[in-house]
Amino acid sequence: MIVTVFRSRLKPEAMTAYMPMAARMSELARGMPGYVSHKVFTSEDGERVTIVEFESEATHRAWATHPEHINAQRKGRADFYEAYSLQVCEVKRQTVFPSDA
């Protein structure tokens, strides 16, 4: 499994325009082959953390290079984000408790 950790800070004035694009990217990701899950968390200081899981490097790459996602990335850099960091990680081991979860 491939896990992406996307940490970001939005420009304060960007929230209204950002939300429809974020909703569209969520919808698009859910429809991609190999999609497992994603969740977004926002801390008290405004940092956002998005965790995205795909089954494999190939399915993650398909998401990363999807034309609509690439356009959203460009718009994010130009209009929405003050700063961000992106980490793409390969899961080496996973433990789930309880075991039926």
WODA-V720414 format. One record per residue. RES is the residue in one small letter. SS is DSSP state (helix for helix, strand for strand, loop for the rest). PHI is phi as a letter, one per 30 degrees, with the letter a starting at -180 (NA if undefined). Layout:
RES&SS&PHI ; RES&SS&PHI
This chain:
m&loop&NA ; i&strand&c ; v&strand&c ; t&strand&c ; v&strand&c ; f&strand&c ; r&strand&c ; s&strand&b ; r&strand&b ; l&strand&d ; k&loop&d ; p&helix&e ; e&helix&d ; a&helix&c ; m&helix&e ; t&helix&d ; a&helix&d ; y&helix&d ; m&helix&e ; p&helix&d ; m&helix&d ; a&helix&d ; a&helix&d ; r&helix&d ; m&helix&d ; s&helix&d ; e&helix&d ; l&helix&d ; a&helix&e ; r&helix&e ; g&loop&d ; m&loop&d ; p&loop&e ; g&loop&i ; y&strand&d ; v&strand&c ; s&strand&a ; h&strand&a ; k&strand&b ; v&strand&b ; f&strand&b ; t&strand&b ; s&loop&d ; e&loop&d ; d&loop&d ; g&loop&j ; e&loop&d ; r&strand&c ; v&strand&b ; t&strand&c ; i&strand&c ; v&strand&b ; e&strand&b ; f&strand&b ; e&loop&d ; s&loop&a ; e&helix&d ; a&helix&d ; t&helix&d ; h&helix&d ; r&helix&d ; a&helix&d ; w&helix&d ; a&helix&d ; t&loop&c ; h&loop&d ; p&helix&e ; e&helix&d ; h&helix&d ; i&helix&d ; n&helix&d ; a&helix&d ; q&helix&d ; r&helix&d ; k&helix&d ; g&helix&e ; r&helix&d ; a&helix&d ; d&helix&b ; f&helix&c ; y&strand&c ; e&strand&d ; a&strand&a ; y&strand&a ; s&strand&b ; l&strand&b ; q&strand&b ; v&strand&c ; c&strand&b ; e&strand&c ; v&loop&d ; k&loop&c ; r&loop&a ; q&loop&b ; t&loop&b ; v&loop&b ; f&loop&b ; p&loop&d ; s&loop&d ; d&loop&c ; a&loop&d
